[in-house]
Amino acid sequence: MATSTRPPSTDGRPGSLGSTAARGALTMLTGQGMRILLQFAGLVVLARLLSPHDYGLLAIVVVFIGVGEIFRDFGLSSAAVRAPELTSEQGTNLFWINTGIGIVLGGALFAVATPLAAVYGQGEVRPIAQAMAIIFVLNGLATQFRAHLMRGLRFRWLATVDVLAAALALGVAIGGALLGLQYWALVAQQITQALVILLGAVIGARWRPGKPRRDVSVRSFLRFGANLVLSQVVNYGTNNVDTALVGYAYGAAPLGLYNRAYQLVVTPLSQIQSPVTSVAIPILSKIQDDQRRFSAYLVRGQLALGYPISLGLVTIAIAADPVVELMLGQKWLAAVPLLQLFALAGIARNLAFVGYWVYVVRGLSGSLFRDSLVTGAIRVLCVVIGIQWGVVGVAAGLALAPWLAWPISLLWLSRVTTVPTRALYTGALRIIVVAGLSAGTTLAIMAALPSMPALLSILLTGAIVLGTIGLLCLIPSIRRDAKDLIEVGVLVKKRKSA
């Protein structure tokens, strides 16, 4: 007899769903905060032990790993998480599909490693690609175990495993770099992290797949996943066309500079968005038929992500010189203008992110694909135009693209489903105004001050940004946003102590 699993329900009290969301968000964000700290620690240490050339070699392969990972997942993790019911037999079939795709993609990467190295003129790419092919297999095995953990809202276990994996992988990388293994230290880091995540997911899921069943249909999951994959491939390809072009046109060392500056911004950004999404999608799925609550959660989610991330990126952009000096060292200072441009891009990318939640929760993967084609075309056009001015030109194109694409994307979403368009636009406008005024005030004050040590400069920049925000809270609409954010913080704090 088939058994099924449902996402845990709330007890029906008005605050129970908010409490679940708050606990999940707190747990995942705490875990991701620890991962971000580990990644920054890794940046500080490894950037001094390894060269831009080492990072550039890895970046070439990671681009292809990333696009393969989209096909390896095939949207089936999201399909499993959002499903109202998931039988054990359906989960088993999805497990074998993900595993099979992972094996095929691993074999494909191993086979194309030699021509890939020839295209980029970097012989070291071949063994790197062949070694990292195992990541597809490990992640394929882990996919449905992690989906079961998310369906069960077991965010604490997920966060613990992710932090442990990042810590062990960083230890392996630092050890390898100290032993003089160069880029192999980074390869070992990637493989170690995937292996630990798999083991942690298997141990924690409390579920084991059986033999695949032909009489159990997963067609609806595959149909949803296929459309989601198309949009993800377009997004990934257009998001990484800059990396491919920089590596092809300028070589491994400039790509290493470009990649480290990009990762300083995008990695923390994605690692905040990812756990929030892991909480938001199952929660929003529960209330999608209650449009008033759905809209309220969506607007609050945009504010909760938008203000802290935008102001953090403003601080990074203003203090880019000391940030690069402190995090990467003197030999990486050419990455400063790249870091500033990527921070600017990150603000717009973050504002658009809540739209992705709506597409997934409402099952609008086809519309998401069409939206991705439009926004992706804008991104590619900006990057291709920018490459005429070198690596900085590519970064400038990448910074401009999301500012052009975001308002179009939200308008597109409002045409295919009901969303609080006006509230999302006006909320984003307030975030942009606060970020802009904070940036202008901080730049003016810092320009008038004498030079100072890197860490002091970063801390002072952050303090001026916060002080400016305090003054802006005299404006009623900004004060209301601050009150909303404080209420979210209080709710999270109560759930932490409960």
Disulfide bonds with the S-S distance in Angstrom:
none
